[in-house]
């Protein structure tokens, strides 16, 4: 059941034609982060890290209202 929820919740960009072909198969449990590759004219995507370092240097989840 948990696996099914994870598969349904993953972010992906398969239908986005502005994404480079090799990035269309990216599947993320976190947010998908894309940046424009000007030389190729398409966006390259990757999965965002599941945690970030807090002020104490220890990993913590990103804030829910993170504007990135």
N, C-alpha and C positions, 0 to 999 in steps of 0.2 A: 504494500500500500504506500509506504513512504517513497519507494522508488518511483512509483507512478506519479506521485505528487511532484517529485523532483523533476521528472521528465516534462511534465506539463508546465512547470514554473520556469523552465530555463528560457533565457533570452536568446533569440537567434535572428539572423538577418537574411534568410534565404531568398526572400522576395524583393529585397532592396537592390535595384539595378545600379545604384551609385556606389555599391560596395564591390571591391575587387573580387574576382571569381574565387580565389583561394580563401577569402575571408567569409564567404557566404555559408560555409559549413561549420563555422564557429558556433559552439553551443556552450552557454555559460550559466552557471547557477547564480552568479553575480551579474551585475550590469555589464552590458557590452559597451566598450569604449572604442570609438572609431576616430581616425584622423585622416585628413585628406593627403593623398600622395599626389602632389601637383604634377610630377613628371609622368605619372601614369594616368592621371585624370580620374582616379577612383579612390574610395576610402578603404583604408586598411584597418581591420578591427581585431581586438583582443579582449580577453575577459579581465574585468577589474579585479584587483586583489580583494580577497574576502575580509581582510583586516588591515588596519593602519596602526602605526605606532602612536601611542598617547604621549603626553608630556613626560611621563615617567619612563618612556622607552619600551614599555610593554605593549604587545599587540592588543588592539581593541577593535570592535566592529565600526565601520564608518557610520556617521550620523545619518538618521533617516531622512533628514532634510538637506543632505549634501548637494549643493548646486552643480557639482562637476558633471 
